[in-house]
Every structure is written in structure tokens, then in C-alpha cells.
Amino acid sequence: MCWAQRDLKYIWHPCSQMKDYEELPPIVIERGEGLYVYDTDGKCYADVVSSWWCNLLGHCNPRINEAVKKQIDELEHVIFANFSHKKAIELCEKLVKVLPDGLCKFFFTDNGSAAVEAAMKMSFQYHQQTGNPQKKRFMALADAYHGETLGALSVGGVDLYSEIYKPILLDVIRIENLDSIEEVFKQHGAHTCALIVEPILQAAAGMKIYDAKYLKQMRELCDEYNVHLIADEIATGFGRTGKMFACEHAGISPDIMCLSKGLTGGYMPMAIAVATQKIYDAFYADYNEGKAFLHSHTYSGNPLACAAAVEVLKIFEDEPVLQTAQENAVYFSEMIREKFGKVRSIGLINAIDLKPLLPRTGWQVYKKALENGLLLRPLGDTIYFNPPLTITRAQMDEVTDIALNVLNTLFF
């Protein structure tokens, strides 16, 4: 029995209709290097979606590899309640230097959805114990995506993921039009505890980009109505949009920021909800007052993940990763525009909407791209490039040529 057959005997893959695997069996990857991953037959695939947007500095980055190898011989895991370890402390010290002003208290979880859940619970509990018990609801944008757990799914707005679960989801106030933000706050601000947003870029909605002026307006209205602004930077953080964090495009600081994906360079599952001192102080009291944040994850602050994350930040300090990515982003977007026409771009992220000329157009493009050694997983009928920050210009030429050939083969 081959590896793909052995996989299908047991594994239920995420975000998949498993019947599709009859036509396209799982591709079993054996190793990775830089932009590329290699399957058990030796075939190479250029990973221009960063393996669900988390691979930040290339597969098997030598520096991160060494950091994790070193850490595993020192400490693999320890309970994070009343215990700590050096790498978690070092990570916080490094992060606080690059995060927007005011974010200084780090609550560790083990995945992005869990960080969003923690942030939502923090905000709700904060208002409950600071004299605002009427603040019980959340605001979120149309077409938002914040994860798959029930709380995170509630504030999401992509029906593909949430429609069937709506009877068991929270009743969320939805901002359907960015020009209506002020009216929504006038109507609902008094009983809203937090507005959660993906700053500037709504990734799962098809890499939709909105103007920074709206993010500034959200910050101002949150201040006016005593509503927390939760910035979900899980997909946008660590240089993806050309800034270290997408909030920087608007020059604002949120009350809580959720981090994951690129945090560890895509190596280990870890996430953090980072809060302000003001929020933290609302939970700081004698235990019998019942104000503690009694939320926990077994793998909170895992040392291996922290070691990877610390090394990611050291690489940003030692190497011109962000500057190079910013310079290459201009080259990349210009090239894509010349080859494909209309494109949405921010940082190294570029998205192209396809006309639905075939049944499941995006799926057809995905399959044909794989045949040609390109991992290009569309969002519906939107194809996009979201490569590691370390992609070279020669590799940009290579992957866009393959993608163009795929589209020409299918449609012309």
C-alpha cells in the first residue's frame, strides 16, 4: 500500500471534501527547503501560499532548525501555570519592542482560533468586572475570517465556513459596509464589548484590501464608545503586508492583538493574545474577588515553539528581511500585473480574481498547477501568491511563468 493509500485509510484532512481525494489523492511530502517542498516520489512544488500563510522564512530554515534542535535537548515542555522558562520570557522581551505601542501583556495559546477566543473572553470579562455589564456583544466586519472554533466562527463572516453552524453561534453585530461604521457604533456601541478586525487585509475572503482610513476610524470610534479594538494579525503579522504588523499602515494600536502563523516561522503551533496594561489590570486582584482570567491551554508557552519564535525575531534583527521583501514586493506586483492584468496587492501578497469559466474554476487551476510543480491553492475563484518573505526575484519569475502557463492551458 502506497503512502497516499495509507493516508486515506486514516486521515480526515482539513477544509476538504474528502470525495475529491478519489480524483486527487494526498501528496505526501518528505522534505522541504526554502520555497520548495518535495514529495515521496521526488517531485518538487514551489510553495507560494506559504503552507497556509505560516511559512515565513522558507522551509527548513537553517537558523530556526538549529534553534529548535538546541531547545529540544534542554526543555521540551513544562506547565505554564506558576512555571515559566527562559525562551518564553525572551520572546516577550523581543516582541514588545516591535509591537504597536501599549501592547505589553502576553497570553499564550496554541493556535490562532484559540487566541481569538481568549481575546474575546478577555474583553467580555473586562467589561463585566469594570462596571459595564451591558456590554455583551461583539462587532465584526462582513467577509471576516477569524478561525473555526465557535466563538471565532461567530465573528467570522464567510458563509462557506459558518452557514451551517449559525443556529449555535453568537449573535454578532455585522458591519456590512465600511462607510456605515459610524452609524453602526451609534446604534450598538453602548452594548458592544469589542470590535474584532483583520487589519487592512481580509485574507480568507479572497485577499480583500481596505483603506487604512477605515481602520483609523474604527480606532477612534472604539475609544469614543469604550469598545475594545481586537486586531487579528494572525495572517497579516510579521511582514506579510509590507509592515511588521498591518496596524502600522494606519498608525494605530489595538487593545488586544492576536498573533500566530508567522510567529514561529510556521514551525510550531503557537499563538498569543497580547493585551494592554489597562486590560491586564482589570483582572489583577485578590483571588477571592473572582477576577482572574481562568482560561488555559495545555501547550501554552511551549518551549520549542518559543525557541522558534525567538529565532524568527533574531533573523529580523540580524538580516534585512523586511526591507528586502518590501523592495521585492514592488517587482513582484509589477510582474504579476504585466502577466495577469488586474491584481490586488499588498506587501508580497497578490490576488487575481478569475472568471468562472469552468465548473469549480479555482479547483481546476489548483490541480493543473500541481501538475506543473506549483502549490497555488485558490480561495474560491481567486488565485493568490503569498510566498515566504525570502522568495527571490528569480523564483518570482519562475512561479508566475508557471501560473500563466496554467491559465493559458486551461482557458485559451
N, C-alpha and C positions, 0 to 999 in steps of 0.2 A: 504494500500500500504506500503510495507516494505521500509526500508531506502535505499537499493540498487536501488529499482524501482524509488523512489523519486529522487535519484541522477541522474539516467539515463534520467529522464524526462527533465532535465535542463542542466546538466553539460557536456561540451566537454573537456575531460581530455587531458593533455599534452602528447606528444610523444607516441600517441596511435592510433591504428586503431580501431575505436570505434565498428566496427563489431565484434571484438574479445570479446567485453564485453557481447555478447549474450551467449558465452560459459563460460566466467569467469567474472561474474558481479563485480562491485567495492566492495571492502572490506571496510566497514565503520568503522573507528577506533574511539573508545570512550575515551581511555585514554592511557597514556604511563608512563613507569617507567624504568629508566636505559636502558638496552639493548632492552627492550621488549615494544611492543605495543599490545593493547587488543581491539578486535572488539566488536560490539554491542551484539554479542552472547556470549562474554566472552572468545573467543578463543585467545590464546597468539601466537605472532610471534616474533622471535628473529630478530632484525633489523641489519643485518650485512653489510648493504650498507649505514648505517647512513642517511637514508631517503634522497637519492641523495647527499650523501657525506657531508652534512652540520651539522648533529648532532654530535657534538664534544665530549661532556662530559655526554652523556646519556640523555634520555627523562626525562623531568620534573626534572631537576637537582635542588635540594632544594635551593642552593645558588643563582642560576640565577633566579629561581622563585621569591624569596624574593626581589631581586634587581628590577625586573620588576614591582612587586606589589607596592613596595615603590615609584618607579618613577611615576607610573600612577596616584598617588594621589597628585603629585607635579606639573607635566607638561607633557601633552600628545604629544603636537606638537607646533612648532612655526616656522614662516617663517625664512629661514636661510640666507636670503639676508639682510645684515646690522643688523641682530639679531643673537644671539648665545645663548648657555646655558652651564651650568657647566659640564654636562656629556660629551658633545662633546669635550670640552677643555681637560677634564681629560683623555678621550680616546686617544687623540692625544699625550698627555704627556706620556702616558704609551706605546703607540705603538712605538714612536720614540726611545725608549730605547731598543726595541727588533728587530727592522727592520735593514736590512743591512745599512751600513754607507752611509750617504749622502741623504737618503730619509727623507724629513722633511716638505713637504708641502702637506696637506691633502685635497683632493677634494671629497666631499661626493656625492654618487649617491644612487640609491635604489635597484640595482641588479647587478649581475656580468656582464651581457652583456652591461649594461649602463656604467659600469666602463671602460670596454674595449673601447666603443665608445668615452668616454671622453678622454682616453689616446691617442687614435688615433688622435682625433681632436687637442689635446694639441700639439702633435708632429708636425702635419701638420702646424698648425698656428705658432708655434715657428719658423720653418724654413722660412715660408713666411715673417715673420717680423724681421728676423735676417740676411737678405741678401742672402738667398738660395732658391729663388723661383722655381728653377728647381727640388727641392726635393718634389715630389708629390706622390710617390708610396710607398707601404708597402711590406715588405718581411715577409714570414711566412713559417713554416715547412710543409712538406707533413704530412697528417694524423692529422693535428692540429684541435683543437676544442676551440673556444673562445666565443661561445654564439650564439644566434638566431636572434638578430637584424641584419639589412642588412650589416652594417659595420663589425660587429663581425663575421657574417656568411661569409663575403668576405675573411677574413683572415683565416677562418677555412678551413680544407682540407678533411673533411669526406663527401664524396658524398651523403651518405644516407640522410644527413640533407640539403645539399646545391645544389644538382644537378639541380633540377627543377627551382631554382632561379638564375642560373648563368647568364641569359641574363640581369639581373638588378643588378648584383654585381660588385664591384670594380675589376679592373684588377690588381691582386696581383702577385708579383714575388714569385714563389714557390721553396723552397729548397727541391728537391726530394730526395737527398742523402746527409747525413751528411758529407761524405768525400768530397763533392763538394762545401762546404761553401765558401772557399776562391775564387774559380772561379766565383761563383755567385756574390760575392761582387765586384770582378774586373769588371764584366760586367755591374752590375746595381747599385753599391754603390753610384755613383755620383748623381743619381736621386732618391735615396731612403731616405725617412724621418725617418722610423723606422722599425726595425725587432721585431716582437712580437713572443714570445715563451712561451710554458708551460715548466718551468724549470725541467729537468730530467725525468719527468713523463708525458706522453701523455695519459690522463685518458680515455676520450671518445673513443679513437682509440682502446681501449682494454687493458688499463693499460700497455702501452708500455714504457719501461725504456731505456734511452740512457746514455752514459758515460758522466761524468762531464767534461771531457776534451773538448767536443764539446761546452759546454756552456761557458767555458773559452775562447775558440777560437772565439765564437760569440762576447763576450765582447771586445776582442782585435780588431777584425775587425770593430766593431761599432765605437770604438774610432778612428781607423785609417781613416775611411771614413765619420766621422761626422754623424753617423746614431744613432738614439736613440735605446736603448735596452729596450723593454717593457716586463716585466716579468709578465705573467698571473699566479698568485699564488692563484687564486680563489679556485681551487680544491686541490692544493698542500700545501697551507699555514697552519700554526698553528699545526705543529707536524705530519701531515699526512705521511710524508716521513721519519720520524725519526729525522728530524731537525725542528726547529721552522719554517723556510722557506726553500724551496727546493734549492734556490740560494746558501745557505750555503754549499751545497755539493761541489760546485765549487769555493767557496770563492770569489764570485763576487757580485757587487752591480749593479742593473739595473738603468736606468734613470727614469723609471716610473714602479711602481708595482701596480697591480690590486688585490684587496682583497675582499672577500665576503665569502659565505658559513660558514665556521667555525668561522668567525669574531664575530658573535653574538651567537655562540654555536648552530646555527640552529634555533634560536628562532624567529628572526625578519628579514624581508628583508632589507638588507643594504649592501652597497659596497663602497669602497674607491679607488680612483686612487691617489697614493702617488708619488709625483714628487720631483726632486732635487731643490735646491735653484736657480741653473742656469736656469732651465726651467721657474720657477716662475718669476724670474727677467725679462725675456724677455716679460712678459705681464704687467709689472709694469710701468705705465706711466700716464701722464695726460689723462683724459677721451677722450678729443678731438683728440688724436692721434689714436684712434680706435684699441688699442691693448688689450683691456680687453677680457677675456675668457667668452663670453656671452653664457654660457651653464648652464642649470638649471634643477632641478628636484623638484617637489612639496615636496617630503618627504626627501629631503637632510637633513642629520644630525638628523633624528628623535630621540627625547629624549628616547623613550622606547627602541629602538634598541641600542642606545649608552649605556644605562644603562646595557643592557645585555652584550654588548661587553666589557665594563669596568669590569664587574664581571668575565667574562671569563679570562681576563688578571690577575685579582686578584687571581683567582684559580691557574693559572700557577705560580704566585709568592708564594702562600702560601702552595701549595701541590706539591709533586714530580711527577706531571702528566706526563711530558715529559720523565723523567728518567725511570719511571715505564713502560711507553709504549715502550721505547727503549729496556728494558730488556725483556718484554713480547713478543716483535716482534721476537726475536730470537727463543723463544719457539714456537710461532705460525707458523713461516715459516718452522721450522724443522718438526713440527707435520704434516703440510699440505703436505710437500714433502714426508714424510713417507706414508701418506694415499693415495695421489693422483699422486705421481710421479713428473714429470717436472712441475715447477712453477716459475713464475716471482714474485719477492718480493722486496719491499722497505718499510721500516717502518712496520706498521701493514697491509699494502696493499699486498694482494697475489692474483695472477691471474693464471687461468688454462685454456688453450685452449682445447676445446672439439672437437673430430672428429664429423663431421656432419653425424651421423648415422641415424638420424631421420629427417623428414621434420621440419624445424624450431627447431633445437636441443635445442638451448638456451631457447626458449619459453616452450618447453616440460619440461625442468629441472625446470624452474621458477614455472610452475603450480604444479608439483609434490612436490617441496619444500614447497610451500604454504600449501598444504595438510598436510604436516608434521610440520607446525609451524615455517618455516624458510623463511624470506624475503631475497631472493637471486636473484636479478634482473640482468640477464646476459647482456653483451654487445655483441650482435650477438651470436656467439657460444663460447664466453669467459665468464666463471663464475669467480667471484672475491669476495673477502672478503675485505671490507673497513669499519671496525666497529668503534664505538666510541673509543677514546683513553682510556676510563675507562673499557673496556672489561676485564674480569678476565680470568685466565687460565682455571678455571672450565667451564666457558662459551665457551672458545675456544674449549675445548674437546667436549662440547655439540653440537655446531653448525657444527663442522667438521664431527662428527659422523652422524648427520642428513644428511648432504650433501653427504657423502659417501654412505649412505643407499639409498638416492635418485638415485644416479648414478648407483648403483648396481641393483636397481629395474628396471630402465629404459633400461639398456644396457646389463645386464648379467643374 
